[in-house]
């Protein structure tokens, strides 16, 4: 990435909370670092129900339904768009913070391991972005998505 060039970076969130969504520290660290470097961040999420909901105080699953984008909007302070609204030509890069939501809401890695499937909208976006030469970044558990989509192609994302 060119130093001094302002970029627009999509931060793809998987909910809110390390146990059932995006890891908040990672998401916020990414957003702060993007801003400190003079770039623009746009939070993005899929619009679907989470695979599970966790009480983060007790670490227990809850019998409740929550939407990924609604939860992710907590981190984004409401400034978030659906993944289906992304216009690839407006972005220079995408980053996926970790958190167990990457393994449950953006893929089913948590239950299928290496044979996992990636959310179709996310897969479409990332494959197209890579083919267009956009930079891609994956934090914590999120690299399992890159491994599933791109394998070991021996090149930088």
VMD Tcl script that builds the backbone (N, CA, C; Angstrom):
set m [mol new atoms 471]
animate dup $m
set s [atomselect $m all]
$s set {name element resname resid chain x y z} {
  {N N UNK 1 A 0.833 -1.174 0.000}
  {CA C UNK 1 A 0.000 0.000 0.000}
  {C C UNK 1 A 0.879 1.239 0.000}
  {N N UNK 2 A 0.514 2.189 -0.795}
  {CA C UNK 2 A 1.319 3.382 -0.970}
  {C C UNK 2 A 1.207 4.315 0.230}
  {N N UNK 3 A 2.387 4.672 0.750}
  {CA C UNK 3 A 2.419 5.595 1.874}
  {C C UNK 3 A 1.967 6.982 1.409}
  {N N UNK 4 A 1.147 7.627 2.190}
  {CA C UNK 4 A 0.659 8.951 1.865}
  {C C UNK 4 A -0.615 8.962 1.031}
  {N N UNK 5 A -1.011 7.817 0.542}
  {CA C UNK 5 A -2.233 7.716 -0.255}
  {C C UNK 5 A -3.392 7.380 0.675}
  {N N UNK 6 A -4.455 8.171 0.589}
  {CA C UNK 6 A -5.637 7.883 1.410}
  {C C UNK 6 A -6.371 6.691 0.821}
  {N N UNK 7 A -6.718 5.760 1.676}
  {CA C UNK 7 A -7.414 4.563 1.233}
  {C C UNK 7 A -8.745 4.416 1.958}
  {N N UNK 8 A -9.630 3.685 1.337}
  {CA C UNK 8 A -10.882 3.291 1.984}
  {C C UNK 8 A -10.765 1.801 2.259}
  {N N UNK 9 A -10.925 1.451 3.523}
  {CA C UNK 9 A -10.735 0.073 3.965}
  {C C UNK 9 A -12.022 -0.446 4.582}
  {N N UNK 10 A -12.497 -1.546 4.077}
  {CA C UNK 10 A -13.684 -2.194 4.626}
  {C C UNK 10 A -13.288 -3.084 5.793}
  {N N UNK 11 A -13.936 -2.876 6.915}
  {CA C UNK 11 A -13.699 -3.706 8.106}
  {C C UNK 11 A -14.923 -4.601 8.259}
  {N N UNK 12 A -14.735 -5.883 7.995}
  {CA C UNK 12 A -15.844 -6.827 7.973}
  {C C UNK 12 A -16.022 -7.448 9.358}
  {N N UNK 13 A -17.149 -7.123 9.970}
  {CA C UNK 13 A -17.437 -7.574 11.327}
  {C C UNK 13 A -18.380 -8.771 11.322}
  {N N UNK 14 A -18.288 -9.581 12.380}
  {CA C UNK 14 A -19.097 -10.805 12.471}
  {C C UNK 14 A -20.027 -10.806 13.672}
  {N N UNK 15 A -20.379 -9.629 14.137}
  {CA C UNK 15 A -21.200 -9.491 15.334}
  {C C UNK 15 A -20.444 -8.653 16.340}
  {N N UNK 16 A -20.730 -8.844 17.628}
  {CA C UNK 16 A -20.081 -8.046 18.669}
  {C C UNK 16 A -19.810 -8.909 19.891}
  {N N UNK 17 A -18.562 -9.235 20.096}
  {CA C UNK 17 A -18.175 -10.016 21.268}
  {C C UNK 17 A -17.359 -11.230 20.868}
  {N N UNK 18 A -16.265 -11.429 21.549}
  {CA C UNK 18 A -15.292 -12.455 21.178}
  {C C UNK 18 A -15.889 -13.867 21.083}
  {N N UNK 19 A -16.909 -14.174 21.864}
  {CA C UNK 19 A -17.421 -15.543 21.907}
  {C C UNK 19 A -18.500 -15.839 20.867}
  {N N UNK 20 A -19.109 -14.807 20.279}
  {CA C UNK 20 A -20.151 -15.054 19.275}
  {C C UNK 20 A -20.173 -14.007 18.167}
  {N N UNK 21 A -19.124 -13.228 18.076}
  {CA C UNK 21 A -19.052 -12.177 17.067}
  {C C UNK 21 A -17.622 -11.743 16.861}
  {N N UNK 22 A -17.425 -10.469 16.509}
  {CA C UNK 22 A -16.077 -9.921 16.340}
  {C C UNK 22 A -15.445 -9.659 17.701}
  {N N UNK 23 A -14.134 -9.894 17.778}
  {CA C UNK 23 A -13.383 -9.579 18.984}
  {C C UNK 23 A -13.273 -8.057 19.031}
  {N N UNK 24 A -13.867 -7.466 20.023}
  {CA C UNK 24 A -13.997 -6.008 20.079}
  {C C UNK 24 A -12.640 -5.310 20.088}
  {N N UNK 25 A -11.680 -5.812 20.848}
  {CA C UNK 25 A -10.358 -5.181 20.891}
  {C C UNK 25 A -9.707 -5.170 19.511}
  {N N UNK 26 A -9.823 -6.267 18.794}
  {CA C UNK 26 A -9.227 -6.341 17.454}
  {C C UNK 26 A -9.942 -5.402 16.489}
  {N N UNK 27 A -11.262 -5.399 16.527}
  {CA C UNK 27 A -12.032 -4.544 15.633}
  {C C UNK 27 A -11.718 -3.068 15.896}
  {N N UNK 28 A -11.736 -2.676 17.143}
  {CA C UNK 28 A -11.477 -1.278 17.489}
  {C C UNK 28 A -10.024 -0.906 17.195}
  {N N UNK 29 A -9.095 -1.811 17.456}
  {CA C UNK 29 A -7.687 -1.539 17.131}
  {C C UNK 29 A -7.505 -1.308 15.641}
  {N N UNK 30 A -8.169 -2.133 14.839}
  {CA C UNK 30 A -8.093 -1.944 13.384}
  {C C UNK 30 A -8.668 -0.588 12.993}
  {N N UNK 31 A -9.836 -0.257 13.537}
  {CA C UNK 31 A -10.481 1.017 13.201}
  {C C UNK 31 A -9.631 2.215 13.626}
  {N N UNK 32 A -9.051 2.155 14.809}
  {CA C UNK 32 A -8.205 3.252 15.288}
  {C C UNK 32 A -6.966 3.393 14.421}
  {N N UNK 33 A -6.330 2.272 14.102}
  {CA C UNK 33 A -5.112 2.340 13.290}
  {C C UNK 33 A -5.389 2.823 11.876}
  {N N UNK 34 A -6.512 2.463 11.332}
  {CA C UNK 34 A -6.890 2.973 10.013}
  {C C UNK 34 A -7.039 4.495 10.079}
  {N N UNK 35 A -7.728 4.987 11.102}
  {CA C UNK 35 A -7.927 6.431 11.267}
  {C C UNK 35 A -6.612 7.162 11.532}
  {N N UNK 36 A -5.750 6.607 12.372}
  {CA C UNK 36 A -4.470 7.252 12.693}
  {C C UNK 36 A -3.580 7.403 11.464}
  {N N UNK 37 A -3.755 6.545 10.509}
  {CA C UNK 37 A -2.960 6.604 9.279}
  {C C UNK 37 A -3.627 7.462 8.201}
  {N N UNK 38 A -4.740 8.113 8.567}
  {CA C UNK 38 A -5.404 9.028 7.655}
  {C C UNK 38 A -6.299 8.367 6.625}
  {N N UNK 39 A -6.597 7.100 6.831}
  {CA C UNK 39 A -7.457 6.381 5.896}
  {C C UNK 39 A -8.902 6.413 6.389}
  {N N UNK 40 A -9.806 5.957 5.561}
  {CA C UNK 40 A -11.220 5.882 5.899}
  {C C UNK 40 A -11.615 4.427 6.089}
  {N N UNK 41 A -12.319 4.140 7.168}
  {CA C UNK 41 A -12.829 2.793 7.416}
  {C C UNK 41 A -14.336 2.779 7.207}
  {N N UNK 42 A -14.812 1.688 6.673}
  {CA C UNK 42 A -16.254 1.460 6.552}
  {C C UNK 42 A -16.535 0.086 7.137}
  {N N UNK 43 A -17.323 0.040 8.193}
  {CA C UNK 43 A -17.700 -1.242 8.774}
  {C C UNK 43 A -18.761 -1.899 7.903}
  {N N UNK 44 A -18.634 -3.210 7.780}
  {CA C UNK 44 A -19.475 -4.017 6.895}
  {C C UNK 44 A -19.852 -5.284 7.647}
  {N N UNK 45 A -21.053 -5.803 7.411}
  {CA C UNK 45 A -21.440 -7.075 8.016}
  {C C UNK 45 A -22.494 -7.765 7.159}
  {N N UNK 46 A -22.609 -9.062 7.386}
  {CA C UNK 46 A -23.686 -9.815 6.753}
  {C C UNK 46 A -24.970 -9.543 7.532}
  {N N UNK 47 A -26.081 -9.614 6.829}
  {CA C UNK 47 A -27.389 -9.380 7.445}
  {C C UNK 47 A -28.089 -10.727 7.590}
  {N N UNK 48 A -27.807 -11.390 8.695}
  {CA C UNK 48 A -28.407 -12.697 8.972}
  {C C UNK 48 A -28.331 -12.962 10.469}
  {N N UNK 49 A -29.044 -13.983 10.912}
  {CA C UNK 49 A -28.995 -14.343 12.325}
  {C C UNK 49 A -27.651 -14.960 12.676}
  {N N UNK 50 A -27.188 -14.660 13.886}
  {CA C UNK 50 A -25.983 -15.296 14.401}
  {C C UNK 50 A -26.251 -16.790 14.566}
  {N N UNK 51 A -25.207 -17.584 14.498}
  {CA C UNK 51 A -25.387 -19.029 14.682}
  {C C UNK 51 A -25.702 -19.357 16.141}
  {N N UNK 52 A -25.211 -18.520 17.054}
  {CA C UNK 52 A -25.535 -18.682 18.478}
  {C C UNK 52 A -25.320 -17.342 19.169}
  {N N UNK 53 A -25.858 -17.228 20.365}
  {CA C UNK 53 A -25.715 -16.020 21.171}
  {C C UNK 53 A -25.125 -16.433 22.517}
  {N N UNK 54 A -24.115 -15.690 22.957}
  {CA C UNK 54 A -23.430 -16.015 24.202}
  {C C UNK 54 A -23.588 -14.878 25.199}
  {N N UNK 55 A -23.845 -15.240 26.451}
  {CA C UNK 55 A -23.804 -14.295 27.558}
  {C C UNK 55 A -22.320 -14.130 27.891}
  {N N UNK 56 A -21.737 -13.011 27.519}
  {CA C UNK 56 A -20.304 -12.819 27.703}
  {C C UNK 56 A -19.901 -12.674 29.165}
  {N N UNK 57 A -20.828 -12.366 30.026}
  {CA C UNK 57 A -20.529 -12.279 31.456}
  {C C UNK 57 A -20.316 -13.668 32.046}
  {N N UNK 58 A -21.170 -14.604 31.662}
  {CA C UNK 58 A -21.096 -15.958 32.210}
  {C C UNK 58 A -20.419 -16.953 31.270}
  {N N UNK 59 A -20.244 -16.579 29.995}
  {CA C UNK 59 A -19.627 -17.487 29.038}
  {C C UNK 59 A -20.538 -18.634 28.633}
  {N N UNK 60 A -21.841 -18.425 28.758}
  {CA C UNK 60 A -22.801 -19.487 28.452}
  {C C UNK 60 A -23.660 -19.092 27.260}
  {N N UNK 61 A -24.057 -20.098 26.468}
  {CA C UNK 61 A -24.977 -19.840 25.366}
  {C C UNK 61 A -26.324 -19.420 25.924}
  {N N UNK 62 A -26.991 -18.560 25.137}
  {CA C UNK 62 A -28.303 -18.074 25.523}
  {C C UNK 62 A -29.331 -18.536 24.493}
  {N N UNK 63 A -30.537 -18.766 24.944}
  {CA C UNK 63 A -31.625 -19.138 24.046}
  {C C UNK 63 A -32.251 -17.853 23.518}
  {N N UNK 64 A -31.546 -17.240 22.565}
  {CA C UNK 64 A -31.937 -15.933 22.053}
  {C C UNK 64 A -31.458 -15.825 20.609}
  {N N UNK 65 A -32.112 -15.005 19.824}
  {CA C UNK 65 A -31.716 -14.776 18.439}
  {C C UNK 65 A -31.227 -13.342 18.300}
  {N N UNK 66 A -30.103 -13.175 17.605}
  {CA C UNK 66 A -29.582 -11.843 17.321}
  {C C UNK 66 A -29.071 -11.798 15.891}
  {N N UNK 67 A -29.125 -10.622 15.299}
  {CA C UNK 67 A -28.687 -10.423 13.933}
  {C C UNK 67 A -27.233 -9.942 13.911}
  {N N UNK 68 A -26.433 -10.488 12.999}
  {CA C UNK 68 A -25.013 -10.156 12.916}
  {C C UNK 68 A -24.799 -8.659 12.698}
  {N N UNK 69 A -25.489 -8.057 11.725}
  {CA C UNK 69 A -25.251 -6.640 11.435}
  {C C UNK 69 A -25.755 -5.739 12.569}
  {N N UNK 70 A -26.826 -6.122 13.208}
  {CA C UNK 70 A -27.346 -5.337 14.334}
  {C C UNK 70 A -26.343 -5.349 15.483}
  {N N UNK 71 A -25.774 -6.514 15.772}
  {CA C UNK 71 A -24.770 -6.614 16.831}
  {C C UNK 71 A -23.483 -5.894 16.441}
  {N N UNK 72 A -23.050 -6.070 15.188}
  {CA C UNK 72 A -21.821 -5.420 14.721}
  {C C UNK 72 A -21.958 -3.897 14.752}
  {N N UNK 73 A -23.169 -3.400 14.576}
  {CA C UNK 73 A -23.401 -1.954 14.608}
  {C C UNK 73 A -23.034 -1.348 15.960}
  {N N UNK 74 A -22.984 -2.164 16.995}
  {CA C UNK 74 A -22.548 -1.668 18.314}
  {C C UNK 74 A -21.097 -1.184 18.238}
  {N N UNK 75 A -20.257 -1.958 17.565}
  {CA C UNK 75 A -18.847 -1.590 17.404}
  {C C UNK 75 A -18.726 -0.400 16.455}
  {N N UNK 76 A -19.514 -0.431 15.387}
  {CA C UNK 76 A -19.452 0.594 14.340}
  {C C UNK 76 A -20.160 1.883 14.735}
  {N N UNK 77 A -20.777 1.894 15.885}
  {CA C UNK 77 A -21.536 3.055 16.361}
  {C C UNK 77 A -22.633 3.411 15.366}
  {N N UNK 78 A -23.203 2.362 14.773}
  {CA C UNK 78 A -24.307 2.534 13.849}
  {C C UNK 78 A -23.897 2.769 12.404}
  {N N UNK 79 A -22.639 3.097 12.174}
  {CA C UNK 79 A -22.157 3.402 10.821}
  {C C UNK 79 A -21.666 2.116 10.159}
  {N N UNK 80 A -22.615 1.353 9.634}
  {CA C UNK 80 A -22.295 0.052 9.064}
  {C C UNK 80 A -23.185 -0.190 7.857}
  {N N UNK 81 A -22.665 -0.942 6.906}
  {CA C UNK 81 A -23.465 -1.296 5.736}
  {C C UNK 81 A -23.507 -2.809 5.570}
  {N N UNK 82 A -24.533 -3.254 4.857}
  {CA C UNK 82 A -24.650 -4.674 4.535}
  {C C UNK 82 A -23.588 -5.034 3.505}
  {N N UNK 83 A -23.088 -6.235 3.602}
  {CA C UNK 83 A -22.080 -6.692 2.654}
  {C C UNK 83 A -22.596 -6.618 1.222}
  {N N UNK 84 A -23.898 -6.800 1.053}
  {CA C UNK 84 A -24.507 -6.736 -0.275}
  {C C UNK 84 A -24.473 -5.326 -0.869}
  {N N UNK 85 A -24.215 -4.311 -0.047}
  {CA C UNK 85 A -24.168 -2.922 -0.511}
  {C C UNK 85 A -22.764 -2.449 -0.892}
  {N N UNK 86 A -21.766 -3.301 -0.699}
  {CA C UNK 86 A -20.384 -2.923 -0.982}
  {C C UNK 86 A -20.179 -2.763 -2.485}
  {N N UNK 87 A -19.584 -1.638 -2.862}
  {CA C UNK 87 A -19.189 -1.394 -4.252}
  {C C UNK 87 A -17.667 -1.530 -4.288}
  {N N UNK 88 A -17.201 -2.642 -4.812}
  {CA C UNK 88 A -15.779 -2.986 -4.770}
  {C C UNK 88 A -14.864 -1.886 -5.292}
  {N N UNK 89 A -15.278 -1.183 -6.309}
  {CA C UNK 89 A -14.418 -0.154 -6.891}
  {C C UNK 89 A -14.161 1.016 -5.938}
  {N N UNK 90 A -14.911 1.105 -4.852}
  {CA C UNK 90 A -14.731 2.184 -3.879}
  {C C UNK 90 A -13.729 1.833 -2.774}
  {N N UNK 91 A -13.243 0.584 -2.754}
  {CA C UNK 91 A -12.389 0.113 -1.662}
  {C C UNK 91 A -10.995 -0.247 -2.149}
  {N N UNK 92 A -10.028 -0.035 -1.251}
  {CA C UNK 92 A -8.641 -0.405 -1.531}
  {C C UNK 92 A -8.246 -1.687 -0.812}
  {N N UNK 93 A -8.930 -1.998 0.282}
  {CA C UNK 93 A -8.560 -3.152 1.095}
  {C C UNK 93 A -9.734 -3.560 1.979}
  {N N UNK 94 A -9.630 -4.782 2.497}
  {CA C UNK 94 A -10.605 -5.304 3.449}
  {C C UNK 94 A -9.852 -6.011 4.553}
  {N N UNK 95 A -10.354 -5.879 5.771}
  {CA C UNK 95 A -9.769 -6.574 6.905}
  {C C UNK 95 A -10.881 -7.239 7.706}
  {N N UNK 96 A -10.592 -8.441 8.185}
  {CA C UNK 96 A -11.543 -9.184 9.016}
  {C C UNK 96 A -10.935 -9.390 10.386}
  {N N UNK 97 A -11.423 -8.665 11.406}
  {CA C UNK 97 A -10.970 -8.941 12.769}
  {C C UNK 97 A -11.399 -10.354 13.181}
  {N N UNK 98 A -10.726 -10.883 14.172}
  {CA C UNK 98 A -11.078 -12.207 14.664}
  {C C UNK 98 A -12.274 -12.170 15.597}
  {N N UNK 99 A -12.343 -13.166 16.425}
  {CA C UNK 99 A -13.503 -13.402 17.261}
  {C C UNK 99 A -14.198 -14.637 16.731}
  {N N UNK 100 A -14.859 -15.356 17.600}
  {CA C UNK 100 A -15.435 -16.637 17.222}
  {C C UNK 100 A -16.533 -16.497 16.167}
  {N N UNK 101 A -17.064 -15.294 15.975}
  {CA C UNK 101 A -18.051 -15.061 14.923}
  {C C UNK 101 A -17.497 -15.361 13.541}
  {N N UNK 102 A -16.185 -15.200 13.354}
  {CA C UNK 102 A -15.579 -15.550 12.066}
  {C C UNK 102 A -15.718 -17.047 11.800}
  {N N UNK 103 A -15.690 -17.838 12.867}
  {CA C UNK 103 A -15.777 -19.300 12.755}
  {C C UNK 103 A -17.201 -19.825 12.864}
  {N N UNK 104 A -18.153 -18.927 13.183}
  {CA C UNK 104 A -19.544 -19.371 13.332}
  {C C UNK 104 A -20.530 -18.587 12.480}
  {N N UNK 105 A -20.305 -17.291 12.324}
  {CA C UNK 105 A -21.238 -16.450 11.571}
  {C C UNK 105 A -20.780 -16.191 10.133}
  {N N UNK 106 A -19.464 -16.110 9.940}
  {CA C UNK 106 A -18.934 -15.868 8.599}
  {C C UNK 106 A -18.519 -17.167 7.905}
  {N N UNK 107 A -18.439 -18.219 8.677}
  {CA C UNK 107 A -18.141 -19.550 8.153}
  {C C UNK 107 A -18.689 -20.553 9.160}
  {N N UNK 108 A -18.567 -21.822 8.841}
  {CA C UNK 108 A -18.925 -22.845 9.829}
  {C C UNK 108 A -17.693 -23.643 10.239}
  {N N UNK 109 A -16.553 -22.966 10.287}
  {CA C UNK 109 A -15.297 -23.582 10.691}
  {C C UNK 109 A -15.391 -24.221 12.078}
  {N N UNK 110 A -16.146 -23.610 12.974}
  {CA C UNK 110 A -16.260 -24.121 14.343}
  {C C UNK 110 A -16.814 -25.544 14.381}
  {N N UNK 111 A -17.658 -25.889 13.428}
  {CA C UNK 111 A -18.246 -27.231 13.411}
  {C C UNK 111 A -17.694 -28.131 12.316}
  {N N UNK 112 A -17.169 -27.549 11.241}
  {CA C UNK 112 A -16.719 -28.347 10.085}
  {C C UNK 112 A -15.202 -28.367 9.908}
  {N N UNK 113 A -14.489 -27.529 10.635}
  {CA C UNK 113 A -13.036 -27.488 10.493}
  {C C UNK 113 A -12.612 -27.132 9.077}
  {N N UNK 114 A -11.591 -27.830 8.584}
  {CA C UNK 114 A -11.023 -27.531 7.262}
  {C C UNK 114 A -12.020 -27.708 6.128}
  {N N UNK 115 A -13.089 -28.451 6.355}
  {CA C UNK 115 A -14.123 -28.655 5.328}
  {C C UNK 115 A -15.224 -27.601 5.403}
  {N N UNK 116 A -14.968 -26.518 6.085}
  {CA C UNK 116 A -15.994 -25.487 6.312}
  {C C UNK 116 A -16.437 -24.817 5.024}
  {N N UNK 117 A -17.587 -24.185 5.131}
  {CA C UNK 117 A -18.107 -23.329 4.070}
  {C C UNK 117 A -18.076 -21.899 4.588}
  {N N UNK 118 A -17.781 -20.979 3.687}
  {CA C UNK 118 A -17.753 -19.557 4.008}
  {C C UNK 118 A -19.083 -18.954 3.562}
  {N N UNK 119 A -19.591 -18.009 4.334}
  {CA C UNK 119 A -20.812 -17.304 3.960}
  {C C UNK 119 A -20.705 -16.895 2.493}
  {N N UNK 120 A -21.739 -17.167 1.719}
  {CA C UNK 120 A -21.712 -16.950 0.261}
  {C C UNK 120 A -21.446 -15.488 -0.118}
  {N N UNK 121 A -22.082 -14.557 0.575}
  {CA C UNK 121 A -21.860 -13.137 0.264}
  {C C UNK 121 A -20.419 -12.732 0.561}
  {N N UNK 122 A -19.889 -13.218 1.682}
  {CA C UNK 122 A -18.510 -12.908 2.044}
  {C C UNK 122 A -17.548 -13.537 1.052}
  {N N UNK 123 A -17.796 -14.798 0.703}
  {CA C UNK 123 A -16.941 -15.468 -0.273}
  {C C UNK 123 A -16.914 -14.689 -1.587}
  {N N UNK 124 A -18.066 -14.307 -2.067}
  {CA C UNK 124 A -18.164 -13.565 -3.320}
  {C C UNK 124 A -17.346 -12.271 -3.248}
  {N N UNK 125 A -17.512 -11.528 -2.156}
  {CA C UNK 125 A -16.801 -10.265 -1.985}
  {C C UNK 125 A -15.291 -10.485 -1.952}
  {N N UNK 126 A -14.828 -11.426 -1.128}
  {CA C UNK 126 A -13.387 -11.617 -0.965}
  {C C UNK 126 A -12.721 -12.159 -2.223}
  {N N UNK 127 A -13.365 -13.078 -2.912}
  {CA C UNK 127 A -12.786 -13.622 -4.141}
  {C C UNK 127 A -12.687 -12.524 -5.206}
  {N N UNK 128 A -13.742 -11.750 -5.358}
  {CA C UNK 128 A -13.716 -10.647 -6.324}
  {C C UNK 128 A -12.656 -9.611 -5.935}
  {N N UNK 129 A -12.576 -9.287 -4.643}
  {CA C UNK 129 A -11.593 -8.311 -4.174}
  {C C UNK 129 A -10.174 -8.796 -4.461}
  {N N UNK 130 A -9.898 -10.038 -4.169}
  {CA C UNK 130 A -8.570 -10.598 -4.427}
  {C C UNK 130 A -8.257 -10.569 -5.916}
  {N N UNK 131 A -9.221 -10.947 -6.741}
  {CA C UNK 131 A -9.013 -10.950 -8.190}
  {C C UNK 131 A -8.762 -9.550 -8.742}
  {N N UNK 132 A -9.260 -8.543 -8.048}
  {CA C UNK 132 A -9.037 -7.147 -8.448}
  {C C UNK 132 A -7.754 -6.570 -7.845}
  {N N UNK 133 A -7.045 -7.373 -7.063}
  {CA C UNK 133 A -5.796 -6.927 -6.467}
  {C C UNK 133 A -5.942 -6.115 -5.202}
  {N N UNK 134 A -7.113 -6.178 -4.576}
  {CA C UNK 134 A -7.327 -5.465 -3.312}
  {C C UNK 134 A -6.537 -6.173 -2.215}
  {N N UNK 135 A -6.017 -5.411 -1.275}
  {CA C UNK 135 A -5.322 -5.996 -0.130}
  {C C UNK 135 A -6.345 -6.610 0.818}
  {N N UNK 136 A -6.011 -7.768 1.368}
  {CA C UNK 136 A -6.884 -8.454 2.318}
  {C C UNK 136 A -6.094 -8.749 3.581}
  {N N UNK 137 A -6.733 -8.497 4.745}
  {CA C UNK 137 A -6.103 -8.788 6.022}
  {C C UNK 137 A -7.030 -9.596 6.901}
  {N N UNK 138 A -6.456 -10.541 7.626}
  {CA C UNK 138 A -7.230 -11.451 8.471}
  {C C UNK 138 A -6.555 -11.539 9.835}
  {N N UNK 139 A -7.324 -11.324 10.894}
  {CA C UNK 139 A -6.783 -11.317 12.249}
  {C C UNK 139 A -7.276 -12.536 13.038}
  {N N UNK 140 A -6.433 -13.023 13.937}
  {CA C UNK 140 A -6.792 -14.054 14.913}
  {C C UNK 140 A -7.313 -15.325 14.251}
  {N N UNK 141 A -8.567 -15.685 14.398}
  {CA C UNK 141 A -9.152 -16.891 13.813}
  {C C UNK 141 A -9.588 -16.666 12.364}
  {N N UNK 142 A -9.745 -15.420 11.942}
  {CA C UNK 142 A -10.236 -15.113 10.593}
  {C C UNK 142 A -9.381 -15.684 9.455}
  {N N UNK 143 A -8.077 -15.937 9.635}
  {CA C UNK 143 A -7.312 -16.541 8.537}
  {C C UNK 143 A -7.839 -17.908 8.082}
  {N N UNK 144 A -8.674 -18.567 8.882}
  {CA C UNK 144 A -9.260 -19.828 8.406}
  {C C UNK 144 A -10.137 -19.576 7.184}
  {N N UNK 145 A -10.714 -18.383 7.116}
  {CA C UNK 145 A -11.538 -18.018 5.956}
  {C C UNK 145 A -10.641 -17.876 4.729}
  {N N UNK 146 A -9.514 -17.199 4.897}
  {CA C UNK 146 A -8.565 -17.054 3.787}
  {C C UNK 146 A -8.054 -18.416 3.340}
  {N N UNK 147 A -7.733 -19.287 4.297}
  {CA C UNK 147 A -7.233 -20.623 3.950}
  {C C UNK 147 A -8.271 -21.404 3.161}
  {N N UNK 148 A -9.506 -21.326 3.573}
  {CA C UNK 148 A -10.563 -22.060 2.873}
  {C C UNK 148 A -10.783 -21.515 1.462}
  {N N UNK 149 A -10.796 -20.194 1.320}
  {CA C UNK 149 A -11.075 -19.589 0.020}
  {C C UNK 149 A -9.892 -19.632 -0.935}
  {N N UNK 150 A -8.688 -19.433 -0.404}
  {CA C UNK 150 A -7.535 -19.253 -1.274}
  {C C UNK 150 A -6.474 -20.340 -1.137}
  {N N UNK 151 A -6.618 -21.216 -0.131}
  {CA C UNK 151 A -5.647 -22.286 0.055}
  {C C UNK 151 A -4.246 -21.762 0.224}
  {N N UNK 152 A -3.305 -22.548 -0.187}
  {CA C UNK 152 A -1.896 -22.151 -0.064}
  {C C UNK 152 A -1.392 -21.778 -1.446}
  {N N UNK 153 A -1.841 -20.660 -1.933}
  {CA C UNK 153 A -1.465 -20.212 -3.268}
  {C C UNK 153 A -0.076 -19.588 -3.308}
  {N N UNK 154 A 0.582 -19.523 -2.146}
  {CA C UNK 154 A 1.950 -19.024 -2.104}
  {C C UNK 154 A 2.107 -17.562 -2.462}
  {N N UNK 155 A 1.104 -16.767 -2.244}
  {CA C UNK 155 A 1.201 -15.347 -2.529}
  {C C UNK 155 A 0.602 -14.560 -1.374}
  {N N UNK 156 A 1.001 -13.314 -1.290}
  {CA C UNK 156 A 0.471 -12.455 -0.236}
  {C C UNK 156 A -0.958 -12.059 -0.564}
  {N N UNK 157 A -1.785 -11.944 0.473}
  {CA C UNK 157 A -3.138 -11.436 0.302}
  {C C UNK 157 A -3.092 -9.968 0.612}
}
mol reanalyze $m
mol bondsrecalc $m
mol representation Tube
mol addrep $m
